[in-house]
Structure formats: C-alpha cells, structure tokens
Amino acid sequence: MPNTLCGMHRQVVRARETGVKGRVPLWRWALWWLILAFALVLFYVLLTPVWMGLRALAWLADFRARRRPGYRPPVTPS
C-alpha cells in the first residue's frame, strides 16, 4: 500500500483484505433509527389519511356520476 493513503482509506482496504469489518459507530445507529421513525410517521400517520381521503373523493365522484341520466361506465364488464 502506498503511504499516501489516508487513515480511513487504509482501514477500508485492510478490512477488505482480511474480511473483518469494524463496529458501526453509535451515532450511525442513532441516525438510522431517527430516519426510520420519521419515515414511519410520514407514511403511516400523514400520507395514509391523505390517500384514504382521495379514495373517498373518487368513490363519491363515481357515486354521483352513476346517478346522472345517460351514465356510461368507463369500463364495461365482459
């Protein structure tokens, strides 16, 4: 190995050569769990009600359209 490699790069090269990986720092675990918690809140708490509201509006629009005279369904059953 050339002496111009930085310390972190040397560790990576050494880990690849020996097949031994170092420990994951605690701050990376904390960051991982923080991002995961944020994603769960975003998708399950915020976006699910938005999606359900859009589906309810679509159902209501379809229901109102079926009550009009001359309604033709967009898809005909075969």
N, CA, C and O atoms as a Tinker XYZ file with bonds, in Angstrom:
   312  protein
     1  N      0.845000   -1.190000    0.000000    73     2
     2  CA     0.000000    0.000000    0.000000    64     1     3
     3  C      0.885000    1.246000    0.000000    63     2     4     5
     4  O      1.879000    1.303000    0.723000    81     3
     5  N      0.527000    2.236000   -0.804000    73     3     6
     6  CA     1.304000    3.472000   -0.772000    64     5     7
     7  C      1.079000    4.226000    0.533000    63     6     8     9
     8  O      0.028000    4.100000    1.161000    81     7
     9  N      2.065000    5.002000    0.930000    73     7    10
    10  CA     1.970000    5.760000    2.173000    64     9    11
    11  C      1.084000    6.983000    2.045000    63    10    12    13
    12  O      0.853000    7.672000    3.039000    81    11
    13  N      0.582000    7.276000    0.857000    73    11    14
    14  CA    -0.238000    8.478000    0.665000    64    13    15
    15  C     -1.697000    8.269000    1.017000    63    14    16    17
    16  O     -2.482000    9.215000    0.959000    81    15
    17  N     -2.081000    7.049000    1.383000    73    15    18
    18  CA    -3.482000    6.795000    1.715000    64    17    19
    19  C     -3.840000    7.404000    3.062000    63    18    20    21
    20  O     -3.043000    7.383000    4.000000    81    19
    21  N     -5.036000    7.940000    3.141000    73    19    22
    22  CA    -5.471000    8.497000    4.429000    64    21    23
    23  C     -5.847000    7.348000    5.370000    63    22    24    25
    24  O     -5.981000    6.202000    4.942000    81    23
    25  N     -6.012000    7.666000    6.635000    73    23    26
    26  CA    -6.266000    6.648000    7.652000    64    25    27
    27  C     -7.545000    5.858000    7.405000    63    26    28    29
    28  O     -7.562000    4.637000    7.558000    81    27
    29  N     -8.616000    6.552000    7.021000    73    27    30
    30  CA    -9.882000    5.869000    6.805000    64    29    31
    31  C     -9.788000    4.926000    5.610000    63    30    32    33
    32  O    -10.322000    3.817000    5.647000    81    31
    33  N     -9.118000    5.360000    4.566000    73    31    34
    34  CA    -8.977000    4.520000    3.380000    64    33    35
    35  C     -8.142000    3.285000    3.707000    63    34    36    37
    36  O     -8.429000    2.195000    3.212000    81    35
    37  N     -7.124000    3.446000    4.529000    73    35    38
    38  CA    -6.309000    2.294000    4.941000    64    37    39
    39  C     -7.161000    1.268000    5.681000    63    38    40    41
    40  O     -7.018000    0.063000    5.478000    81    39
    41  N     -8.054000    1.767000    6.546000    73    39    42
    42  CA    -8.922000    0.852000    7.295000    64    41    43
    43  C     -9.845000    0.090000    6.357000    63    42    44    45
    44  O    -10.077000   -1.104000    6.543000    81    43
    45  N    -10.370000    0.777000    5.353000    73    43    46
    46  CA   -11.267000    0.127000    4.400000    64    45    47
    47  C    -10.516000   -0.932000    3.610000    63    46    48    49
    48  O    -11.008000   -2.045000    3.429000    81    47
    49  N     -9.332000   -0.586000    3.143000    73    47    50
    50  CA    -8.533000   -1.544000    2.374000    64    49    51
    51  C     -8.169000   -2.736000    3.244000    63    50    52    53
    52  O     -8.246000   -3.877000    2.788000    81    51
    53  N     -7.777000   -2.496000    4.476000    73    51    54
    54  CA    -7.395000   -3.577000    5.389000    64    53    55
    55  C     -8.609000   -4.476000    5.668000    63    54    56    57
    56  O     -8.478000   -5.699000    5.718000    81    55
    57  N     -9.783000   -3.872000    5.847000    73    55    58
    58  CA   -10.987000   -4.660000    6.115000    64    57    59
    59  C    -11.345000   -5.525000    4.912000    63    58    60    61
    60  O    -11.797000   -6.659000    5.071000    81    59
    61  N    -11.145000   -4.996000    3.723000    73    59    62
    62  CA   -11.439000   -5.790000    2.528000    64    61    63
    63  C    -10.444000   -6.932000    2.368000    63    62    64    65
    64  O    -10.808000   -8.025000    1.934000    81    63
    65  N     -9.215000   -6.679000    2.713000    73    63    66
    66  CA    -8.194000   -7.732000    2.578000    64    65    67
    67  C     -8.417000   -8.846000    3.583000    63    66    68    69
    68  O     -8.277000  -10.021000    3.241000    81    67
    69  N     -8.762000   -8.501000    4.822000    73    67    70
    70  CA    -8.912000   -9.514000    5.870000    64    69    71
    71  C    -10.324000  -10.057000    5.963000    63    70    72    73
    72  O    -10.526000  -11.132000    6.528000    81    71
    73  N    -11.315000   -9.343000    5.424000    73    71    74
    74  CA   -12.696000   -9.787000    5.509000    64    73    75
    75  C    -13.337000   -9.466000    6.850000    63    74    76    77
    76  O    -14.452000   -9.917000    7.111000    81    75
    77  N    -12.668000   -8.699000    7.711000    73    75    78
    78  CA   -13.203000   -8.336000    9.017000    64    77    79
    79  C    -13.684000   -6.891000    8.950000    63    78    80    81
    80  O    -12.953000   -5.994000    8.532000    81    79
    81  N    -14.911000   -6.691000    9.365000    73    79    82
    82  CA   -15.464000   -5.340000    9.368000    64    81    83
    83  C    -15.427000   -4.782000   10.781000    63    82    84    85
    84  O    -15.515000   -5.525000   11.759000    81    83
    85  N    -15.297000   -3.477000   10.875000    73    83    86
    86  CA   -15.285000   -2.826000   12.179000    64    85    87
    87  C    -16.701000   -2.638000   12.717000    63    86    88    89
    88  O    -17.689000   -2.944000   12.050000    81    87
    89  N    -16.763000   -2.137000   13.914000    73    87    90
    90  CA   -18.063000   -1.885000   14.542000    64    89    91
    91  C    -18.701000   -0.650000   13.941000    63    90    92    93
    92  O    -18.007000    0.259000   13.487000    81    91
    93  N    -20.030000   -0.620000   13.941000    73    91    94
    94  CA   -20.766000    0.552000   13.463000    64    93    95
    95  C    -20.822000    1.555000   14.604000    63    94    96    97
    96  O    -21.205000    1.202000   15.719000    81    95
    97  N    -20.445000    2.801000   14.342000    73    95    98
    98  CA   -20.471000    3.803000   15.409000    64    97    99
    99  C    -21.892000    4.035000   15.934000    63    98   100   101
   100  O    -22.871000    3.888000   15.203000    81    99
   101  N    -21.978000    4.394000   17.196000    73    99   102
   102  CA   -23.275000    4.606000   17.843000    64   101   103
   103  C    -24.062000    5.726000   17.175000    63   102   104   105
   104  O    -25.287000    5.644000   17.085000    81   103
   105  N    -23.388000    6.765000   16.706000    73   103   106
   106  CA   -24.112000    7.884000   16.090000    64   105   107
   107  C    -24.788000    7.445000   14.791000    63   106   108   109
   108  O    -25.825000    7.996000   14.422000    81   107
   109  N    -24.216000    6.463000   14.096000    73   107   110
   110  CA   -24.871000    5.974000   12.873000    64   109   111
   111  C    -26.122000    5.183000   13.201000    63   110   112   113
   112  O    -27.118000    5.277000   12.484000    81   111
   113  N    -26.088000    4.396000   14.286000    73   111   114
   114  CA   -27.293000    3.692000   14.719000    64   113   115
   115  C    -28.381000    4.684000   15.119000    63   114   116   117
   116  O    -29.547000    4.507000   14.764000    81   115
   117  N    -28.004000    5.719000   15.851000    73   115   118
   118  CA   -28.982000    6.726000   16.277000    64   117   119
   119  C    -29.583000    7.424000   15.064000    63   118   120   121
   120  O    -30.792000    7.652000   15.014000    81   119
   121  N    -28.755000    7.762000   14.098000    73   119   122
   122  CA   -29.255000    8.410000   12.885000    64   121   123
   123  C    -30.183000    7.480000   12.118000    63   122   124   125
   124  O    -31.221000    7.914000   11.619000    81   123
   125  N    -29.818000    6.204000   12.018000    73   123   126
   126  CA   -30.657000    5.225000   11.326000    64   125   127
   127  C    -32.037000    5.135000   11.966000    63   126   128   129
   128  O    -33.043000    5.181000   11.257000    81   127
   129  N    -32.108000    5.008000   13.293000    73   127   130
   130  CA   -33.394000    4.883000   13.969000    64   129   131
   131  C    -34.204000    6.168000   13.885000    63   130   132   133
   132  O    -35.432000    6.120000   13.807000    81   131
   133  N    -33.534000    7.314000   13.899000    73   131   134
   134  CA   -34.228000    8.593000   13.761000    64   133   135
   135  C    -34.866000    8.716000   12.381000    63   134   136   137
   136  O    -36.021000    9.127000   12.268000    81   135
   137  N    -34.134000    8.367000   11.345000    73   135   138
   138  CA   -34.680000    8.423000    9.985000    64   137   139
   139  C    -35.818000    7.415000    9.816000    63   138   140   141
   140  O    -36.826000    7.720000    9.180000    81   139
   141  N    -35.662000    6.225000   10.379000    73   139   142
   142  CA   -36.712000    5.216000   10.292000    64   141   143
   143  C    -37.987000    5.673000   10.996000    63   142   144   145
   144  O    -39.084000    5.491000   10.467000    81   143
   145  N    -37.854000    6.261000   12.177000    73   143   146
   146  CA   -39.024000    6.757000   12.901000    64   145   147
   147  C    -39.714000    7.872000   12.118000    63   146   148   149
   148  O    -40.943000    7.913000   12.049000    81   147
   149  N    -38.930000    8.777000   11.530000    73   147   150
   150  CA   -39.508000    9.847000   10.733000    64   149   151
   151  C    -40.262000    9.284000    9.527000    63   150   152   153
   152  O    -41.353000    9.756000    9.206000    81   151
   153  N    -39.695000    8.286000    8.861000    73   151   154
   154  CA   -40.343000    7.690000    7.690000    64   153   155
   155  C    -41.648000    6.996000    8.073000    63   154   156   157
   156  O    -42.639000    7.093000    7.348000    81   155
   157  N    -41.654000    6.298000    9.203000    73   155   158
   158  CA   -42.882000    5.639000    9.650000    64   157   159
   159  C    -43.979000    6.643000    9.941000    63   158   160   161
   160  O    -45.132000    6.435000    9.564000    81   159
   161  N    -43.627000    7.727000   10.607000    73   159   162
   162  CA   -44.621000    8.769000   10.897000    64   161   163
   163  C    -45.111000    9.394000    9.597000    63   162   164   165
   164  O    -46.311000    9.610000    9.426000    81   163
   165  N    -44.204000    9.681000    8.692000    73   163   166
   166  CA   -44.588000   10.303000    7.428000    64   165   167
   167  C    -45.556000    9.426000    6.648000    63   166   168   169
   168  O    -46.604000    9.907000    6.216000    81   167
   169  N    -45.235000    8.164000    6.461000    73   167   170
   170  CA   -46.057000    7.313000    5.610000    64   169   171
   171  C    -47.320000    6.812000    6.297000    63   170   172   173
   172  O    -48.382000    6.806000    5.674000    81   171
   173  N    -47.247000    6.396000    7.542000    73   171   174
   174  CA   -48.408000    5.793000    8.178000    64   173   175
   175  C    -49.314000    6.804000    8.861000    63   174   176   177
   176  O    -50.518000    6.567000    8.961000    81   175
   177  N    -48.785000    7.907000    9.327000    73   175   178
   178  CA   -49.613000    8.875000   10.055000    64   177   179
   179  C    -50.075000    9.999000    9.139000    63   178   180   181
   180  O    -51.222000   10.436000    9.235000    81   179
   181  N    -49.211000   10.472000    8.257000    73   179   182
   182  CA   -49.573000   11.612000    7.420000    64   181   183
   183  C    -50.123000   11.214000    6.049000    63   182   184   185
   184  O    -51.153000   11.739000    5.627000    81   183
   185  N    -49.463000   10.310000    5.357000    73   183   186
   186  CA   -49.858000   10.012000    3.985000    64   185   187
   187  C    -51.021000    9.029000    3.868000    63   186   188   189
   188  O    -51.755000    9.080000    2.880000    81   187
   189  N    -51.213000    8.147000    4.829000    73   187   190
   190  CA   -52.337000    7.213000    4.757000    64   189   191
   191  C    -53.676000    7.937000    4.810000    63   190   192   193
   192  O    -54.545000    7.615000    3.999000    81   191
   193  N    -53.903000    8.895000    5.710000    73   191   194
   194  CA   -55.182000    9.621000    5.671000    64   193   195
   195  C    -55.381000   10.420000    4.377000    63   194   196   197
   196  O    -56.507000   10.550000    3.898000    81   195
   197  N    -54.308000   10.947000    3.820000    73   195   198
   198  CA   -54.425000   11.658000    2.547000    64   197   199
   199  C    -54.875000   10.692000    1.461000    63   198   200   201
   200  O    -55.775000   11.008000    0.683000    81   199
   201  N    -54.254000    9.516000    1.403000    73   199   202
   202  CA   -54.632000    8.522000    0.401000    64   201   203
   203  C    -56.084000    8.084000    0.595000    63   202   204   205
   204  O    -56.827000    7.970000   -0.380000    81   203
   205  N    -56.497000    7.839000    1.840000    73   203   206
   206  CA   -57.878000    7.417000    2.096000    64   205   207
   207  C    -58.860000    8.525000    1.721000    63   206   208   209
   208  O    -59.946000    8.242000    1.215000    81   207
   209  N    -58.491000    9.769000    1.961000    73   207   210
   210  CA   -59.348000   10.888000    1.571000    64   209   211
   211  C    -59.498000   10.983000    0.065000    63   210   212   213
   212  O    -60.594000   11.235000   -0.435000    81   211
   213  N    -58.415000   10.786000   -0.661000    73   211   214
   214  CA   -58.503000   10.801000   -2.123000    64   213   215
   215  C    -59.369000    9.656000   -2.639000    63   214   216   217
   216  O    -60.138000    9.841000   -3.582000    81   215
   217  N    -59.252000    8.492000   -2.040000    73   215   218
   218  CA   -60.103000    7.364000   -2.456000    64   217   219
   219  C    -61.564000    7.647000   -2.151000    63   218   220   221
   220  O    -62.438000    7.295000   -2.944000    81   219
   221  N    -61.846000    8.280000   -1.009000    73   219   222
   222  CA   -63.232000    8.618000   -0.667000    64   221   223
   223  C    -63.795000    9.634000   -1.661000    63   222   224   225
   224  O    -64.951000    9.521000   -2.069000    81   223
   225  N    -62.993000   10.620000   -2.053000    73   223   226
   226  CA   -63.457000   11.594000   -3.051000    64   225   227
   227  C    -63.710000   10.924000   -4.403000    63   226   228   229
   228  O    -64.678000   11.264000   -5.083000    81   227
   229  N    -62.871000    9.997000   -4.794000    73   227   230
   230  CA   -63.074000    9.279000   -6.047000    64   229   231
   231  C    -64.343000    8.438000   -5.991000    63   230   232   233
   232  O    -65.110000    8.396000   -6.953000    81   231
   233  N    -64.563000    7.766000   -4.856000    73   231   234
   234  CA   -65.772000    6.975000   -4.696000    64   233   235
   235  C    -67.010000    7.873000   -4.765000    63   234   236   237
   236  O    -67.999000    7.519000   -5.408000    81   235
   237  N    -66.956000    9.027000   -4.108000    73   235   238
   238  CA   -68.090000    9.953000   -4.115000    64   237   239
   239  C    -68.349000   10.486000   -5.525000    63   238   240   241
   240  O    -69.505000   10.597000   -5.932000    81   239
   241  N    -67.300000   10.817000   -6.274000    73   239   242
   242  CA   -67.480000   11.295000   -7.643000    64   241   243
   243  C    -68.099000   10.206000   -8.514000    63   242   244   245
   244  O    -68.971000   10.495000   -9.334000    81   243
   245  N    -67.667000    8.979000   -8.351000    73   243   246
   246  CA   -68.235000    7.881000   -9.125000    64   245   247
   247  C    -69.685000    7.638000   -8.730000    63   246   248   249
   248  O    -70.527000    7.385000   -9.591000    81   247
   249  N    -69.979000    7.711000   -7.454000    73   247   250
   250  CA   -71.350000    7.510000   -6.974000    64   249   251
   251  C    -72.281000    8.574000   -7.545000    63   250   252   253
   252  O    -73.390000    8.266000   -7.984000    81   251
   253  N    -71.830000    9.817000   -7.538000    73   251   254
   254  CA   -72.666000   10.900000   -8.082000    64   253   255
   255  C    -72.832000   10.773000   -9.590000    63   254   256   257
   256  O    -73.896000   11.078000  -10.128000    81   255
   257  N    -71.777000   10.320000  -10.276000    73   255   258
   258  CA   -71.862000   10.169000  -11.730000    64   257   259
   259  C    -72.840000    9.063000  -12.110000    63   258   260   261
   260  O    -73.523000    9.170000  -13.129000    81   259
   261  N    -72.918000    8.007000  -11.313000    73   259   262
   262  CA   -73.837000    6.903000  -11.617000    64   261   263
   263  C    -75.295000    7.318000  -11.489000    63   262   264   265
   264  O    -76.171000    6.713000  -12.107000    81   263
   265  N    -75.555000    8.327000  -10.704000    73   263   266
   266  CA   -76.938000    8.772000  -10.508000    64   265   267
   267  C    -77.431000    9.664000  -11.643000    63   266   268   269
   268  O    -78.634000    9.891000  -11.769000    81   267
   269  N    -76.523000   10.170000  -12.467000    73   267   270
   270  CA   -76.916000   11.046000  -13.567000    64   269   271
   271  C    -77.527000   10.224000  -14.701000    63   270   272   273
   272  O    -77.125000    9.085000  -14.939000    81   271
   273  N    -78.506000   10.814000  -15.402000    73   271   274
   274  CA   -79.067000   10.097000  -16.557000    64   273   275
   275  C    -78.035000   10.029000  -17.685000    63   274   276   277
   276  O    -77.267000   10.967000  -17.897000    81   275
   277  N    -78.032000    8.929000  -18.388000    73   275   278
   278  CA   -77.112000    8.743000  -19.501000    64   277   279
   279  C    -75.711000    8.360000  -19.101000    63   278   280   281
   280  O    -74.776000    8.506000  -19.889000    81   279
   281  N    -75.550000    7.868000  -17.879000    73   279   282
   282  CA   -74.223000    7.476000  -17.391000    64   281   283
   283  C    -73.732000    6.257000  -18.146000    63   282   284   285
   284  O    -74.453000    5.269000  -18.285000    81   283
   285  N    -72.491000    6.329000  -18.638000    73   283   286
   286  CA   -71.844000    5.194000  -19.282000    64   285   287
   287  C    -70.621000    4.828000  -18.457000    63   286   288   289
   288  O    -69.742000    5.670000  -18.275000    81   287
   289  N    -70.533000    3.599000  -17.949000    73   287   290
   290  CA   -69.380000    3.230000  -17.126000    64   289   291
   291  C    -68.092000    3.283000  -17.941000    63   290   292   293
   292  O    -68.103000    2.970000  -19.131000    81   291
   293  N    -66.981000    3.675000  -17.315000    73   291   294
   294  CA   -65.712000    3.767000  -18.051000    64   293   295
   295  C    -65.194000    2.414000  -18.510000    63   294   296   297
   296  O    -64.491000    2.329000  -19.517000    81   295
   297  N    -65.535000    1.354000  -17.780000    73   295   298
   298  CA   -65.109000    0.009000  -18.148000    64   297   299
   299  C    -66.352000   -0.862000  -18.205000    63   298   300   301
   300  O    -67.128000   -0.930000  -17.252000    81   299
   301  N    -66.524000   -1.520000  -19.327000    73   299   302
   302  CA   -67.692000   -2.389000  -19.445000    64   301   303
   303  C    -67.299000   -3.805000  -19.058000    63   302   304   305
   304  O    -66.257000   -4.298000  -19.489000    81   303
   305  N    -68.122000   -4.466000  -18.248000    73   303   306
   306  CA   -67.802000   -5.855000  -17.859000    64   305   307
   307  C    -67.913000   -6.770000  -19.068000    63   306   308   309
   308  O    -68.818000   -6.613000  -19.887000    81   307
   309  N    -67.006000   -7.716000  -19.181000    73   307   310
   310  CA   -67.031000   -8.623000  -20.336000    64   309   311
   311  C    -67.389000  -10.020000  -19.944000    63   310   312
   312  O    -67.453000  -10.904000  -20.798000    81   311
